[in-house]
Amino acid sequence: MTASQPVCSTRAPPAKEWFGVAPTGETIEYPEYSFHKVREGRFYEMNYLIDAEAVQRQLGI
């Protein structure tokens, strides 16, 4: 896998206010990337990155 491939795609309606926009029940979809650091066989840090511009476009921002 290359660094440019999303780990997953999330598709769901927002359940609470997001980027200042109240939920409308409309479904949005965006790619998500995850980065994990492992030490001694255990995750010790997990970070996630989403395409915020894709979310904002779908929310009408």
Predicted model as a PDB file, atoms N, CA, C, CB and O in Angstrom, pLDDT in the B-factor column:
MODEL        1                                                                  
ATOM      1  N   MET A   1       0.850  -1.176   0.000  1.00 42.00           N  
ATOM      2  CA  MET A   1       0.000   0.000   0.000  1.00 42.00           C  
ATOM      3  C   MET A   1       0.894   1.237   0.000  1.00 42.00           C  
ATOM      4  CB  MET A   1      -0.966  -0.001   1.225  1.00 42.00           C  
ATOM      5  O   MET A   1       1.915   1.280   0.686  1.00 42.00           O  
ATOM      6  N   THR A   2       0.500   2.231  -0.770  1.00 45.00           N  
ATOM      7  CA  THR A   2       1.244   3.485  -0.780  1.00 45.00           C  
ATOM      8  C   THR A   2       0.633   4.450   0.227  1.00 45.00           C  
ATOM      9  CB  THR A   2       1.257   4.108  -2.194  1.00 45.00           C  
ATOM     10  O   THR A   2      -0.471   4.220   0.721  1.00 45.00           O  
ATOM     11  N   ALA A   3       1.338   5.515   0.527  1.00 51.00           N  
ATOM     12  CA  ALA A   3       0.872   6.500   1.507  1.00 51.00           C  
ATOM     13  C   ALA A   3      -0.359   7.252   1.027  1.00 51.00           C  
ATOM     14  CB  ALA A   3       1.977   7.486   1.822  1.00 51.00           C  
ATOM     15  O   ALA A   3      -1.039   7.885   1.834  1.00 51.00           O  
ATOM     16  N   SER A   4      -0.662   7.200  -0.260  1.00 53.00           N  
ATOM     17  CA  SER A   4      -1.786   7.976  -0.778  1.00 53.00           C  
ATOM     18  C   SER A   4      -3.107   7.202  -0.779  1.00 53.00           C  
ATOM     19  CB  SER A   4      -1.477   8.436  -2.177  1.00 53.00           C  
ATOM     20  O   SER A   4      -4.136   7.757  -1.165  1.00 53.00           O  
ATOM     21  N   GLN A   5      -3.102   5.960  -0.363  1.00 59.00           N  
ATOM     22  CA  GLN A   5      -4.329   5.172  -0.368  1.00 59.00           C  
ATOM     23  C   GLN A   5      -5.059   5.301   0.967  1.00 59.00           C  
ATOM     24  CB  GLN A   5      -4.018   3.699  -0.666  1.00 59.00           C  
ATOM     25  O   GLN A   5      -4.454   5.126   2.024  1.00 59.00           O  
ATOM     26  N   PRO A   6      -6.370   5.608   0.923  1.00 57.00           N  
ATOM     27  CA  PRO A   6      -7.108   5.681   2.183  1.00 57.00           C  
ATOM     28  C   PRO A   6      -7.244   4.299   2.804  1.00 57.00           C  
ATOM     29  CB  PRO A   6      -8.496   6.302   1.962  1.00 57.00           C  
ATOM     30  O   PRO A   6      -7.357   3.296   2.098  1.00 57.00           O  
ATOM     31  N   VAL A   7      -7.231   4.259   4.107  1.00 72.00           N  
ATOM     32  CA  VAL A   7      -7.396   3.009   4.831  1.00 72.00           C  
ATOM     33  C   VAL A   7      -8.846   2.554   4.741  1.00 72.00           C  
ATOM     34  CB  VAL A   7      -6.965   3.166   6.302  1.00 72.00           C  
ATOM     35  O   VAL A   7      -9.128   1.366   4.582  1.00 72.00           O  
ATOM     36  N   CYS A   8      -9.757   3.510   4.844  1.00 81.00           N  
ATOM     37  CA  CYS A   8     -11.181   3.182   4.739  1.00 81.00           C  
ATOM     38  C   CYS A   8     -11.940   4.407   4.265  1.00 81.00           C  
ATOM     39  CB  CYS A   8     -11.746   2.680   6.097  1.00 81.00           C  
ATOM     40  O   CYS A   8     -11.402   5.512   4.194  1.00 81.00           O  
ATOM     41  N   SER A   9     -13.188   4.181   3.948  1.00 84.00           N  
ATOM     42  CA  SER A   9     -14.077   5.278   3.581  1.00 84.00           C  
ATOM     43  C   SER A   9     -15.234   5.248   4.563  1.00 84.00           C  
ATOM     44  CB  SER A   9     -14.578   5.160   2.088  1.00 84.00           C  
ATOM     45  O   SER A   9     -15.843   4.200   4.775  1.00 84.00           O  
ATOM     46  N   THR A  10     -15.543   6.389   5.163  1.00 86.00           N  
ATOM     47  CA  THR A  10     -16.636   6.485   6.120  1.00 86.00           C  
ATOM     48  C   THR A  10     -17.846   7.075   5.425  1.00 86.00           C  
ATOM     49  CB  THR A  10     -16.236   7.338   7.348  1.00 86.00           C  
ATOM     50  O   THR A  10     -17.734   8.073   4.713  1.00 86.00           O  
ATOM     51  N   ARG A  11     -19.003   6.462   5.627  1.00 91.00           N  
ATOM     52  CA  ARG A  11     -20.253   6.942   5.019  1.00 91.00           C  
ATOM     53  C   ARG A  11     -21.338   6.867   6.081  1.00 91.00           C  
ATOM     54  CB  ARG A  11     -20.647   6.098   3.739  1.00 91.00           C  
ATOM     55  O   ARG A  11     -21.752   5.779   6.479  1.00 91.00           O  
ATOM     56  N   ALA A  12     -21.796   8.026   6.538  1.00 91.00           N  
ATOM     57  CA  ALA A  12     -22.815   8.078   7.587  1.00 91.00           C  
ATOM     58  C   ALA A  12     -23.332   9.503   7.736  1.00 91.00           C  
ATOM     59  CB  ALA A  12     -22.247   7.565   8.934  1.00 91.00           C  
ATOM     60  O   ALA A  12     -22.658  10.450   7.329  1.00 91.00           O  
ATOM     61  N   PRO A  13     -24.517   9.666   8.312  1.00 92.00           N  
ATOM     62  CA  PRO A  13     -24.993  11.015   8.613  1.00 92.00           C  
ATOM     63  C   PRO A  13     -24.351  11.510   9.906  1.00 92.00           C  
ATOM     64  CB  PRO A  13     -26.539  11.041   8.727  1.00 92.00           C  
ATOM     65  O   PRO A  13     -24.246  10.736  10.857  1.00 92.00           O  
ATOM     66  N   PRO A  14     -23.921  12.758   9.979  1.00 90.00           N  
ATOM     67  CA  PRO A  14     -23.383  13.281  11.236  1.00 90.00           C  
ATOM     68  C   PRO A  14     -24.439  13.181  12.345  1.00 90.00           C  
ATOM     69  CB  PRO A  14     -22.917  14.752  11.061  1.00 90.00           C  
ATOM     70  O   PRO A  14     -25.620  13.445  12.120  1.00 90.00           O  
ATOM     71  N   ALA A  15     -23.990  12.798  13.536  1.00 92.00           N  
ATOM     72  CA  ALA A  15     -24.899  12.631  14.676  1.00 92.00           C  
ATOM     73  C   ALA A  15     -24.964  13.881  15.541  1.00 92.00           C  
ATOM     74  CB  ALA A  15     -24.465  11.444  15.525  1.00 92.00           C  
ATOM     75  O   ALA A  15     -25.877  14.037  16.352  1.00 92.00           O  
ATOM     76  N   LYS A  16     -23.985  14.776  15.365  1.00 92.00           N  
ATOM     77  CA  LYS A  16     -23.980  16.014  16.145  1.00 92.00           C  
ATOM     78  C   LYS A  16     -23.381  17.118  15.289  1.00 92.00           C  
ATOM     79  CB  LYS A  16     -23.181  15.844  17.480  1.00 92.00           C  
ATOM     80  O   LYS A  16     -22.947  16.867  14.165  1.00 92.00           O  
ATOM     81  N   GLU A  17     -23.354  18.320  15.806  1.00 92.00           N  
ATOM     82  CA  GLU A  17     -22.806  19.457  15.066  1.00 92.00           C  
ATOM     83  C   GLU A  17     -21.375  19.159  14.647  1.00 92.00           C  
ATOM     84  CB  GLU A  17     -22.863  20.748  15.915  1.00 92.00           C  
ATOM     85  O   GLU A  17     -20.571  18.648  15.427  1.00 92.00           O  
ATOM     86  N   TRP A  18     -21.077  19.490  13.393  1.00 87.00           N  
ATOM     87  CA  TRP A  18     -19.733  19.251  12.863  1.00 87.00           C  
ATOM     88  C   TRP A  18     -19.347  20.437  12.010  1.00 87.00           C  
ATOM     89  CB  TRP A  18     -19.664  17.925  12.040  1.00 87.00           C  
ATOM     90  O   TRP A  18     -20.106  20.824  11.121  1.00 87.00           O  
ATOM     91  N   PHE A  19     -18.199  21.022  12.250  1.00 86.00           N  
ATOM     92  CA  PHE A  19     -17.735  22.223  11.555  1.00 86.00           C  
ATOM     93  C   PHE A  19     -18.772  23.345  11.681  1.00 86.00           C  
ATOM     94  CB  PHE A  19     -17.453  21.914  10.064  1.00 86.00           C  
ATOM     95  O   PHE A  19     -18.914  24.176  10.785  1.00 86.00           O  
ATOM     96  N   GLY A  20     -19.493  23.354  12.807  1.00 90.00           N  
ATOM     97  CA  GLY A  20     -20.474  24.400  13.052  1.00 90.00           C  
ATOM     98  C   GLY A  20     -21.815  24.197  12.371  1.00 90.00           C  
ATOM     99  O   GLY A  20     -22.666  25.085  12.410  1.00 90.00           O  
ATOM    100  N   VAL A  21     -22.018  23.042  11.747  1.00 90.00           N  
ATOM    101  CA  VAL A  21     -23.262  22.756  11.036  1.00 90.00           C  
ATOM    102  C   VAL A  21     -24.056  21.704  11.811  1.00 90.00           C  
ATOM    103  CB  VAL A  21     -22.974  22.272   9.583  1.00 90.00           C  
ATOM    104  O   VAL A  21     -23.533  20.640  12.141  1.00 90.00           O  
ATOM    105  N   ALA A  22     -25.316  22.008  12.098  1.00 92.00           N  
ATOM    106  CA  ALA A  22     -26.184  21.062  12.808  1.00 92.00           C  
ATOM    107  C   ALA A  22     -26.492  19.867  11.906  1.00 92.00           C  
ATOM    108  CB  ALA A  22     -27.503  21.754  13.266  1.00 92.00           C  
ATOM    109  O   ALA A  22     -26.540  20.020  10.685  1.00 92.00           O  
ATOM    110  N   PRO A  23     -26.700  18.679  12.485  1.00 91.00           N  
ATOM    111  CA  PRO A  23     -27.012  17.504  11.671  1.00 91.00           C  
ATOM    112  C   PRO A  23     -28.337  17.664  10.935  1.00 91.00           C  
ATOM    113  CB  PRO A  23     -27.052  16.256  12.542  1.00 91.00           C  
ATOM    114  O   PRO A  23     -29.300  18.213  11.471  1.00 91.00           O  
ATOM    115  N   THR A  24     -28.368  17.174   9.699  1.00 89.00           N  
ATOM    116  CA  THR A  24     -29.575  17.276   8.881  1.00 89.00           C  
ATOM    117  C   THR A  24     -30.154  15.910   8.548  1.00 89.00           C  
ATOM    118  CB  THR A  24     -29.276  18.031   7.601  1.00 89.00           C  
ATOM    119  O   THR A  24     -31.252  15.820   7.999  1.00 89.00           O  
ATOM    120  N   GLY A  25     -29.428  14.849   8.875  1.00 91.00           N  
ATOM    121  CA  GLY A  25     -29.850  13.502   8.508  1.00 91.00           C  
ATOM    122  C   GLY A  25     -29.287  13.048   7.173  1.00 91.00           C  
ATOM    123  O   GLY A  25     -29.407  11.878   6.809  1.00 91.00           O  
ATOM    124  N   GLU A  26     -28.665  13.985   6.431  1.00 91.00           N  
ATOM    125  CA  GLU A  26     -28.057  13.646   5.144  1.00 91.00           C  
ATOM    126  C   GLU A  26     -26.762  12.873   5.377  1.00 91.00           C  
ATOM    127  CB  GLU A  26     -27.786  14.926   4.304  1.00 91.00           C  
ATOM    128  O   GLU A  26     -26.001  13.184   6.293  1.00 91.00           O  
ATOM    129  N   THR A  27     -26.520  11.873   4.549  1.00 94.00           N  
ATOM    130  CA  THR A  27     -25.308  11.071   4.644  1.00 94.00           C  
ATOM    131  C   THR A  27     -24.150  11.783   3.955  1.00 94.00           C  
ATOM    132  CB  THR A  27     -25.529   9.679   4.027  1.00 94.00           C  
ATOM    133  O   THR A  27     -24.315  12.355   2.877  1.00 94.00           O  
ATOM    134  N   ILE A  28     -22.983  11.744   4.580  1.00 92.00           N  
ATOM    135  CA  ILE A  28     -21.761  12.249   3.954  1.00 92.00           C  
ATOM    136  C   ILE A  28     -20.767  11.101   3.870  1.00 92.00           C  
ATOM    137  CB  ILE A  28     -21.161  13.459   4.754  1.00 92.00           C  
ATOM    138  O   ILE A  28     -20.873  10.117   4.603  1.00 92.00           O  
ATOM    139  N   GLU A  29     -19.806  11.235   2.977  1.00 93.00           N  
ATOM    140  CA  GLU A  29     -18.796  10.190   2.789  1.00 93.00           C  
ATOM    141  C   GLU A  29     -17.435  10.844   2.630  1.00 93.00           C  
ATOM    142  CB  GLU A  29     -19.126   9.299   1.555  1.00 93.00           C  
ATOM    143  O   GLU A  29     -17.303  11.853   1.937  1.00 93.00           O  
ATOM    144  N   TYR A  30     -16.421  10.271   3.272  1.00 90.00           N  
ATOM    145  CA  TYR A  30     -15.077  10.813   3.164  1.00 90.00           C  
ATOM    146  C   TYR A  30     -14.043   9.714   3.399  1.00 90.00           C  
ATOM    147  CB  TYR A  30     -14.877  11.964   4.162  1.00 90.00           C  
ATOM    148  O   TYR A  30     -14.294   8.770   4.147  1.00 90.00           O  
ATOM    149  N   PRO A  31     -12.870   9.842   2.752  1.00 88.00           N  
ATOM    150  CA  PRO A  31     -11.792   8.884   2.995  1.00 88.00           C  
ATOM    151  C   PRO A  31     -11.131   9.172   4.341  1.00 88.00           C  
ATOM    152  CB  PRO A  31     -10.744   8.936   1.855  1.00 88.00           C  
ATOM    153  O   PRO A  31     -11.101  10.310   4.809  1.00 88.00           O  
ATOM    154  N   GLU A  32     -10.610   8.126   4.941  1.00 88.00           N  
ATOM    155  CA  GLU A  32      -9.959   8.252   6.243  1.00 88.00           C  
ATOM    156  C   GLU A  32      -8.638   7.473   6.217  1.00 88.00           C  
ATOM    157  CB  GLU A  32     -10.892   7.730   7.390  1.00 88.00           C  
ATOM    158  O   GLU A  32      -8.563   6.357   5.704  1.00 88.00           O  
ATOM    159  N   TYR A  33      -7.630   8.081   6.768  1.00 87.00           N  
ATOM    160  CA  TYR A  33      -6.313   7.464   6.860  1.00 87.00           C  
ATOM    161  C   TYR A  33      -5.992   7.276   8.339  1.00 87.00           C  
ATOM    162  CB  TYR A  33      -5.218   8.333   6.142  1.00 87.00           C  
ATOM    163  O   TYR A  33      -6.365   8.108   9.166  1.00 87.00           O  
ATOM    164  N   SER A  34      -5.309   6.194   8.673  1.00 86.00           N  
ATOM    165  CA  SER A  34      -4.918   6.003  10.069  1.00 86.00           C  
ATOM    166  C   SER A  34      -3.419   5.711  10.150  1.00 86.00           C  
ATOM    167  CB  SER A  34      -5.735   4.853  10.717  1.00 86.00           C  
ATOM    168  O   SER A  34      -2.834   5.077   9.272  1.00 86.00           O  
ATOM    169  N   PHE A  35      -2.833   6.191  11.223  1.00 88.00           N  
ATOM    170  CA  PHE A  35      -1.401   6.025  11.466  1.00 88.00           C  
ATOM    171  C   PHE A  35      -1.234   5.476  12.879  1.00 88.00           C  
ATOM    172  CB  PHE A  35      -0.619   7.383  11.281  1.00 88.00           C  
ATOM    173  O   PHE A  35      -1.710   6.075  13.844  1.00 88.00           O  
ATOM    174  N   HIS A  36      -0.563   4.345  12.996  1.00 87.00           N  
ATOM    175  CA  HIS A  36      -0.405   3.706  14.300  1.00 87.00           C  
ATOM    176  C   HIS A  36       1.074   3.525  14.616  1.00 87.00           C  
ATOM    177  CB  HIS A  36      -1.136   2.346  14.336  1.00 87.00           C  
ATOM    178  O   HIS A  36       1.868   3.158  13.749  1.00 87.00           O  
ATOM    179  N   LYS A  37       1.426   3.782  15.847  1.00 91.00           N  
ATOM    180  CA  LYS A  37       2.778   3.511  16.314  1.00 91.00           C  
ATOM    181  C   LYS A  37       2.704   2.321  17.265  1.00 91.00           C  
ATOM    182  CB  LYS A  37       3.413   4.771  17.014  1.00 91.00           C  
ATOM    183  O   LYS A  37       1.846   2.256  18.146  1.00 91.00           O  
ATOM    184  N   VAL A  38       3.630   1.383  17.060  1.00 92.00           N  
ATOM    185  CA  VAL A  38       3.637   0.160  17.860  1.00 92.00           C  
ATOM    186  C   VAL A  38       4.960   0.065  18.613  1.00 92.00           C  
ATOM    187  CB  VAL A  38       3.417  -1.097  16.964  1.00 92.00           C  
ATOM    188  O   VAL A  38       6.035   0.300  18.060  1.00 92.00           O  
ATOM    189  N   ARG A  39       4.849  -0.279  19.865  1.00 93.00           N  
ATOM    190  CA  ARG A  39       6.028  -0.493  20.698  1.00 93.00           C  
ATOM    191  C   ARG A  39       5.807  -1.780  21.494  1.00 93.00           C  
ATOM    192  CB  ARG A  39       6.293   0.735  21.652  1.00 93.00           C  
ATOM    193  O   ARG A  39       4.794  -1.936  22.175  1.00 93.00           O  
ATOM    194  N   GLU A  40       6.755  -2.679  21.399  1.00 95.00           N  
ATOM    195  CA  GLU A  40       6.675  -3.959  22.112  1.00 95.00           C  
ATOM    196  C   GLU A  40       5.365  -4.684  21.826  1.00 95.00           C  
ATOM    197  CB  GLU A  40       6.823  -3.735  23.614  1.00 95.00           C  
ATOM    198  O   GLU A  40       4.755  -5.271  22.720  1.00 95.00           O  
ATOM    199  N   GLY A  41       4.940  -4.632  20.552  1.00 92.00           N  
ATOM    200  CA  GLY A  41       3.757  -5.350  20.134  1.00 92.00           C  
ATOM    201  C   GLY A  41       2.428  -4.707  20.502  1.00 92.00           C  
ATOM    202  O   GLY A  41       1.378  -5.324  20.321  1.00 92.00           O  
ATOM    203  N   ARG A  42       2.448  -3.474  21.017  1.00 93.00           N  
ATOM    204  CA  ARG A  42       1.214  -2.800  21.419  1.00 93.00           C  
ATOM    205  C   ARG A  42       1.136  -1.415  20.780  1.00 93.00           C  
ATOM    206  CB  ARG A  42       1.131  -2.689  22.960  1.00 93.00           C  
ATOM    207  O   ARG A  42       2.145  -0.730  20.611  1.00 93.00           O  
ATOM    208  N   PHE A  43      -0.080  -1.025  20.432  1.00 91.00           N  
ATOM    209  CA  PHE A  43      -0.277   0.327  19.932  1.00 91.00           C  
ATOM    210  C   PHE A  43      -0.075   1.308  21.084  1.00 91.00           C  
ATOM    211  CB  PHE A  43      -1.692   0.492  19.295  1.00 91.00           C  
ATOM    212  O   PHE A  43      -0.632   1.128  22.167  1.00 91.00           O  
ATOM    213  N   TYR A  44       0.724   2.346  20.843  1.00 92.00           N  
ATOM    214  CA  TYR A  44       0.872   3.366  21.877  1.00 92.00           C  
ATOM    215  C   TYR A  44       0.465   4.745  21.376  1.00 92.00           C  
ATOM    216  CB  TYR A  44       2.305   3.403  22.375  1.00 92.00           C  
ATOM    217  O   TYR A  44       0.369   5.690  22.160  1.00 92.00           O  
ATOM    218  N   GLU A  45       0.228   4.863  20.089  1.00 93.00           N  
ATOM    219  CA  GLU A  45      -0.268   6.122  19.541  1.00 93.00           C  
ATOM    220  C   GLU A  45      -1.038   5.829  18.263  1.00 93.00           C  
ATOM    221  CB  GLU A  45       0.899   7.118  19.271  1.00 93.00           C  
ATOM    222  O   GLU A  45      -0.577   5.080  17.402  1.00 93.00           O  
ATOM    223  N   MET A  46      -2.228   6.434  18.151  1.00 89.00           N  
ATOM    224  CA  MET A  46      -3.046   6.272  16.953  1.00 89.00           C  
ATOM    225  C   MET A  46      -3.547   7.646  16.526  1.00 89.00           C  
ATOM    226  CB  MET A  46      -4.239   5.289  17.205  1.00 89.00           C  
ATOM    227  O   MET A  46      -4.102   8.396  17.330  1.00 89.00           O  
ATOM    228  N   ASN A  47      -3.345   7.965  15.254  1.00 91.00           N  
ATOM    229  CA  ASN A  47      -3.797   9.242  14.706  1.00 91.00           C  
ATOM    230  C   ASN A  47      -4.603   8.966  13.449  1.00 91.00           C  
ATOM    231  CB  ASN A  47      -2.595  10.190  14.402  1.00 91.00           C  
ATOM    232  O   ASN A  47      -4.310   8.039  12.694  1.00 91.00           O  
ATOM    233  N   TYR A  48      -5.624   9.786  13.239  1.00 88.00           N  
ATOM    234  CA  TYR A  48      -6.502   9.618  12.092  1.00 88.00           C  
ATOM    235  C   TYR A  48      -6.578  10.928  11.321  1.00 88.00           C  
ATOM    236  CB  TYR A  48      -7.912   9.159  12.535  1.00 88.00           C  
ATOM    237  O   TYR A  48      -6.563  12.013  11.903  1.00 88.00           O  
ATOM    238  N   LEU A  49      -6.657  10.806  10.020  1.00 90.00           N  
ATOM    239  CA  LEU A  49      -6.717  11.967   9.141  1.00 90.00           C  
ATOM    240  C   LEU A  49      -7.899  11.780   8.203  1.00 90.00           C  
ATOM    241  CB  LEU A  49      -5.381  12.153   8.343  1.00 90.00           C  
ATOM    242  O   LEU A  49      -8.027  10.744   7.551  1.00 90.00           O  
ATOM    243  N   ILE A  50      -8.767  12.793   8.137  1.00 88.00           N  
ATOM    244  CA  ILE A  50      -9.882  12.734   7.209  1.00 88.00           C  
ATOM    245  C   ILE A  50      -9.743  13.861   6.191  1.00 88.00           C  
ATOM    246  CB  ILE A  50     -11.235  12.828   7.960  1.00 88.00           C  
ATOM    247  O   ILE A  50      -9.010  14.825   6.408  1.00 88.00           O  
ATOM    248  N   ASP A  51     -10.448  13.724   5.096  1.00 88.00           N  
ATOM    249  CA  ASP A  51     -10.458  14.767   4.066  1.00 88.00           C  
ATOM    250  C   ASP A  51     -11.475  15.829   4.496  1.00 88.00           C  
ATOM    251  CB  ASP A  51     -10.812  14.171   2.635  1.00 88.00           C  
ATOM    252  O   ASP A  51     -12.645  15.755   4.122  1.00 88.00           O  
ATOM    253  N   ALA A  52     -11.039  16.794   5.267  1.00 89.00           N  
ATOM    254  CA  ALA A  52     -11.925  17.828   5.816  1.00 89.00           C  
ATOM    255  C   ALA A  52     -12.583  18.648   4.709  1.00 89.00           C  
ATOM    256  CB  ALA A  52     -11.143  18.754   6.755  1.00 89.00           C  
ATOM    257  O   ALA A  52     -13.734  19.059   4.858  1.00 89.00           O  
ATOM    258  N   GLU A  53     -11.894  18.891   3.621  1.00 91.00           N  
ATOM    259  CA  GLU A  53     -12.488  19.652   2.512  1.00 91.00           C  
ATOM    260  C   GLU A  53     -13.661  18.900   1.902  1.00 91.00           C  
ATOM    261  CB  GLU A  53     -11.435  19.945   1.432  1.00 91.00           C  
ATOM    262  O   GLU A  53     -14.661  19.519   1.541  1.00 91.00           O  
ATOM    263  N   ALA A  54     -13.563  17.575   1.776  1.00 90.00           N  
ATOM    264  CA  ALA A  54     -14.668  16.773   1.254  1.00 90.00           C  
ATOM    265  C   ALA A  54     -15.871  16.855   2.179  1.00 90.00           C  
ATOM    266  CB  ALA A  54     -14.239  15.312   1.072  1.00 90.00           C  
ATOM    267  O   ALA A  54     -17.008  16.948   1.716  1.00 90.00           O  
ATOM    268  N   VAL A  55     -15.627  16.821   3.485  1.00 90.00           N  
ATOM    269  CA  VAL A  55     -16.711  16.930   4.463  1.00 90.00           C  
ATOM    270  C   VAL A  55     -17.350  18.306   4.364  1.00 90.00           C  
ATOM    271  CB  VAL A  55     -16.191  16.674   5.900  1.00 90.00           C  
ATOM    272  O   VAL A  55     -18.575  18.415   4.322  1.00 90.00           O  
ATOM    273  N   GLN A  56     -16.541  19.355   4.326  1.00 91.00           N  
ATOM    274  CA  GLN A  56     -17.068  20.711   4.254  1.00 91.00           C  
ATOM    275  C   GLN A  56     -17.889  20.949   2.994  1.00 91.00           C  
ATOM    276  CB  GLN A  56     -15.938  21.706   4.318  1.00 91.00           C  
ATOM    277  O   GLN A  56     -18.924  21.613   3.049  1.00 91.00           O  
ATOM    278  N   ARG A  57     -17.445  20.420   1.868  1.00 92.00           N  
ATOM    279  CA  ARG A  57     -18.209  20.553   0.618  1.00 92.00           C  
ATOM    280  C   ARG A  57     -19.590  19.917   0.769  1.00 92.00           C  
ATOM    281  CB  ARG A  57     -17.444  19.898  -0.564  1.00 92.00           C  
ATOM    282  O   ARG A  57     -20.598  20.487   0.352  1.00 92.00           O  
ATOM    283  N   GLN A  58     -19.620  18.741   1.366  1.00 91.00           N  
ATOM    284  CA  GLN A  58     -20.894  18.031   1.513  1.00 91.00           C  
ATOM    285  C   GLN A  58     -21.804  18.697   2.552  1.00 91.00           C  
ATOM    286  CB  GLN A  58     -20.638  16.575   1.905  1.00 91.00           C  
ATOM    287  O   GLN A  58     -23.026  18.569   2.476  1.00 91.00           O  
ATOM    288  N   LEU A  59     -21.224  19.391   3.502  1.00 89.00           N  
ATOM    289  CA  LEU A  59     -22.015  20.113   4.494  1.00 89.00           C  
ATOM    290  C   LEU A  59     -22.459  21.487   3.986  1.00 89.00           C  
ATOM    291  CB  LEU A  59     -21.216  20.270   5.781  1.00 89.00           C  
ATOM    292  O   LEU A  59     -23.245  22.179   4.634  1.00 89.00           O  
ATOM    293  N   GLY A  60     -21.942  21.869   2.815  1.00 88.00           N  
ATOM    294  CA  GLY A  60     -22.314  23.143   2.213  1.00 88.00           C  
ATOM    295  C   GLY A  60     -21.558  24.331   2.777  1.00 88.00           C  
ATOM    296  O   GLY A  60     -22.051  25.459   2.753  1.00 88.00           O  
ATOM    297  N   ILE A  61     -20.372  24.078   3.279  1.00 86.00           N  
ATOM    298  CA  ILE A  61     -19.549  25.149   3.855  1.00 86.00           C  
ATOM    299  C   ILE A  61     -18.661  25.742   2.767  1.00 86.00           C  
ATOM    300  CB  ILE A  61     -18.683  24.618   5.041  1.00 86.00           C  
ATOM    301  O   ILE A  61     -17.886  26.660   3.034  1.00 86.00           O  
TER     302      ILE A  61                                                      
ENDMDL                                                                          
END                                                                             
